[in-house]
Amino acid sequence: MAVSEEWRQQWIEAVSKIRSNVSYEESAQQLRSLQQTGLLKLTDLKYNPGKFFEAHRLLARHAPNLGPGFWIRFTVHYNLFAGSVLAVGNEQQVKQLEEIQQKGFLGCFGLTEKLAGVNSGGVVNTIAEWDDQTQEFVITSPEVGAQKNWISQGLVGELAVVVADLRVAGKRCGAHAFLMELRDAKGPVPNVEFGDMGRKTVGNDLDNAWIAFHGARVPRHTLLSRYGDVQPGNGGTYVSKVKGLTNMAMIGQRLFSGRVAVAWAALTFTRKLFEMTRAYSDHKKCWIPKNSTLTEVPQLQHLYLRADETLKKLENFVGSCEKQLSDCLQKDEIPPMALQEAIASAKILASETSIDLCFRLKQDVGSHALMGDTGFEQMDFLQACKFAEGDSRILMQKLARDRVRISSPLGSSEEQQLAKELQDAMKGGAKAWDANFEKVYDLAWQVVQRNVATVCPGTSLRLPCGLSKL
Ligand SMILES: Cc1cc2nc3c(=O)[nH]c(=O)nc-3n(C[C@H](O)[C@H](O)[C@H](O)COP(=O)(O)OP(=O)(O)OC[C@H]3O[C@@H](n4cnc5c(N)ncnc54)[C@H](O)[C@@H]3O)c2cc1C
């Protein structure tokens, strides 16, 4: 569904008021106000994904000025928090989103844990134990490594979707999501401890918290129960509602929309930084050897051309992934494996290529890159894109592992050769995987290239510096 020009103008006007030189409480208040305008509904991800992605893109245009703080706050609330409720919540829980929006409440997404880091989700050590007597879940961080960390707006949010390993009658039922209250009018709820992650290089208008659970009790209805529920009585029984679907796989659905939004954010940041820098270099006089402008310096001139070409290819690729994903979101379908792989490739390419292009721009524009308010001081926005919603290396590990499982010929001769070498090496034991890590990443890069060429025939892209060999 395309967005109307009227809506676009209203959204542009609303986000132009956002400021980042404010405290995190004030920044949170800006998001409360923005959501209370009703311009973007917490359910738009499902019912109007075009609007959801456009809202993210238009906000990312401000990233070279604002930095990553507000963009992350926004996407955590709309995609990770509300999106998880949409993905794994029952009808009643999804309906709650309306009230949350009207009240201006903010939600966090508590997945990452101190030990598991970027592997969180695959590893979940927070425990949610069913207490059949009181019909509550008891949420605990059994050790420091299980504490949640990096949780965006964790110091201000009223609510959170918290991912914990569910235990019913002593049995482990795997990672599940709980929609729980973190704060009420009186302050933080009992038995939940919060700490500040500390000062970051950028984005200090966003609060990032570590959260420890010391036996926090939450009622039965907090379990997001579209796919699995707990039946009280006799110690409790876990009931799986849809055979063959794990709850974590369904929570992970949110990462696909997040990856597309993050890929767009990286590309939008890069376009805007190049635009801002070009506006400077077009007017900066430079002697090369005659009186000229900085834009005419050969390496910069070619970098502008190459960046534009590369960004066009990537916008085309990410746009195509967005279109296919929007279709799945509206039909409430899980994206097919081929699309999941294409989205992972888009996320890796968009963030890594953006880091590469912006770094080169910084090297070639002279002293301007050291000045405040040029956008260069916000380049760590791209660092956040690199690991948000699936770290580049973790996604590449997955692409390579999935490829090695395929024995039939697939892809370029180089891809087939690398896959065979890794398959052979693995016959010597699992340790061969890490010992051959450069081949693993080379194979992943081949898979990324194949995905681009499949979705956008004739398109090829250079290996970004951040993914090159050590
Ligand atoms: C500003 C900000 C906001 C965030 N908001 C949220 C949020 O709201 N909710 C939430 O749940 N999380 C959030 N996160 C967490 C984020 O998504 C990452 O999970 C987290 O930053 C991981 O950091 P780490 O240093 O612990 O990673 P580590 O796990 O220590 O990894 C460090 C690096 O090692 C490499 N690595 C690690 N494991 C492997 C492996 N098995 N194979 C290959 N390479 C590996 C990766 O390249 C990685 O970059 C946020 C993070 C930041 C910085």
Ligand as a Chemical Component Dictionary entry (heavy atoms), coordinates in Angstrom:
data_LIG
# 
_chem_comp.id                   LIG 
_chem_comp.type                 NON-POLYMER 
_chem_comp.pdbx_formal_charge   0 
_chem_comp.three_letter_code    LIG 
# 
loop_
_chem_comp_atom.comp_id 
_chem_comp_atom.atom_id 
_chem_comp_atom.alt_atom_id 
_chem_comp_atom.type_symbol 
_chem_comp_atom.charge 
_chem_comp_atom.model_Cartn_x 
_chem_comp_atom.model_Cartn_y 
_chem_comp_atom.model_Cartn_z 
_chem_comp_atom.pdbx_ordinal 
LIG C1  C1  C 0 22.697 1.211   21.062 1  
LIG C2  C2  C 0 22.278 -0.203  21.196 2  
LIG C3  C3  C 0 20.936 -0.523  21.332 3  
LIG C4  C4  C 0 20.540 -1.852  21.514 4  
LIG N1  N1  N 0 19.218 -2.122  21.768 5  
LIG C5  C5  C 0 18.857 -3.393  22.091 6  
LIG C6  C6  C 0 17.523 -3.670  22.508 7  
LIG O1  O1  O 0 16.677 -2.783  22.607 8  
LIG N2  N2  N 0 17.206 -4.936  22.830 9  
LIG C7  C7  C 0 18.112 -5.951  22.766 10 
LIG O2  O2  O 0 17.739 -7.085  23.067 11 
LIG N3  N3  N 0 19.395 -5.720  22.368 12 
LIG C8  C8  C 0 19.781 -4.467  22.044 13 
LIG N4  N4  N 0 21.086 -4.214  21.668 14 
LIG C9  C9  C 0 22.056 -5.331  21.607 15 
LIG C10 C10 C 0 22.619 -5.616  20.229 16 
LIG O3  O3  O 0 21.583 -6.038  19.376 17 
LIG C11 C11 C 0 23.736 -6.661  20.295 18 
LIG O4  O4  O 0 23.226 -7.886  20.629 19 
LIG C12 C12 C 0 24.784 -6.302  21.277 20 
LIG O5  O5  O 0 25.253 -5.018  21.000 21 
LIG C13 C13 C 0 25.907 -7.327  21.277 22 
LIG O6  O6  O 0 27.039 -6.726  21.795 23 
LIG P1  P1  P 0 28.230 -7.507  22.474 24 
LIG O7  O7  O 0 29.320 -6.533  22.513 25 
LIG O8  O8  O 0 27.782 -8.141  23.735 26 
LIG O9  O9  O 0 28.524 -8.649  21.411 27 
LIG P2  P2  P 0 29.414 -9.940  21.554 28 
LIG O10 O10 O 0 28.520 -11.106 21.628 29 
LIG O11 O11 O 0 30.450 -9.758  22.625 30 
LIG O12 O12 O 0 30.133 -9.955  20.124 31 
LIG C14 C14 C 0 31.207 -9.084  19.770 32 
LIG C15 C15 C 0 31.578 -9.334  18.323 33 
LIG O13 O13 O 0 32.110 -10.675 18.207 34 
LIG C16 C16 C 0 31.628 -11.348 17.063 35 
LIG N5  N5  N 0 30.996 -12.620 17.468 36 
LIG C17 C17 C 0 30.362 -12.926 18.633 37 
LIG N6  N6  N 0 29.948 -14.211 18.620 38 
LIG C18 C18 C 0 30.346 -14.730 17.452 39 
LIG C19 C19 C 0 30.217 -16.006 16.855 40 
LIG N7  N7  N 0 29.570 -17.012 17.451 41 
LIG N8  N8  N 0 30.752 -16.194 15.617 42 
LIG C20 C20 C 0 31.368 -15.191 14.969 43 
LIG N9  N9  N 0 31.523 -13.964 15.482 44 
LIG C21 C21 C 0 31.009 -13.724 16.709 45 
LIG C22 C22 C 0 30.635 -10.434 16.366 46 
LIG O14 O14 O 0 31.208 -9.909  15.195 47 
LIG C23 C23 C 0 30.373 -9.299  17.373 48 
LIG O15 O15 O 0 30.284 -8.062  16.718 49 
LIG C24 C24 C 0 21.501 -2.893  21.478 50 
LIG C25 C25 C 0 22.863 -2.572  21.309 51 
LIG C26 C26 C 0 23.252 -1.259  21.192 52 
LIG C27 C27 C 0 24.719 -0.949  21.101 53 
# 
loop_
_chem_comp_bond.comp_id 
_chem_comp_bond.atom_id_1 
_chem_comp_bond.atom_id_2 
_chem_comp_bond.value_order 
_chem_comp_bond.pdbx_ordinal 
LIG C1  C2  SING 1  
LIG C2  C3  SING 2  
LIG C2  C26 DOUB 3  
LIG C3  C4  DOUB 4  
LIG C4  N1  SING 5  
LIG C4  C24 SING 6  
LIG N1  C5  DOUB 7  
LIG C5  C6  SING 8  
LIG C5  C8  SING 9  
LIG C6  O1  DOUB 10 
LIG C6  N2  SING 11 
LIG N2  C7  SING 12 
LIG C7  O2  DOUB 13 
LIG C7  N3  SING 14 
LIG N3  C8  DOUB 15 
LIG C8  N4  SING 16 
LIG N4  C9  SING 17 
LIG N4  C24 SING 18 
LIG C9  C10 SING 19 
LIG C10 O3  SING 20 
LIG C10 C11 SING 21 
LIG C11 O4  SING 22 
LIG C11 C12 SING 23 
LIG C12 O5  SING 24 
LIG C12 C13 SING 25 
LIG C13 O6  SING 26 
LIG O6  P1  SING 27 
LIG P1  O7  DOUB 28 
LIG P1  O8  SING 29 
LIG P1  O9  SING 30 
LIG O9  P2  SING 31 
LIG P2  O10 DOUB 32 
LIG P2  O11 SING 33 
LIG P2  O12 SING 34 
LIG O12 C14 SING 35 
LIG C14 C15 SING 36 
LIG C15 O13 SING 37 
LIG C15 C23 SING 38 
LIG O13 C16 SING 39 
LIG C16 N5  SING 40 
LIG C16 C22 SING 41 
LIG N5  C17 SING 42 
LIG N5  C21 SING 43 
LIG C17 N6  DOUB 44 
LIG N6  C18 SING 45 
LIG C18 C19 SING 46 
LIG C18 C21 DOUB 47 
LIG C19 N7  SING 48 
LIG C19 N8  DOUB 49 
LIG N8  C20 SING 50 
LIG C20 N9  DOUB 51 
LIG N9  C21 SING 52 
LIG C22 O14 SING 53 
LIG C22 C23 SING 54 
LIG C23 O15 SING 55 
LIG C24 C25 DOUB 56 
LIG C25 C26 SING 57 
LIG C26 C27 SING 58 
# 
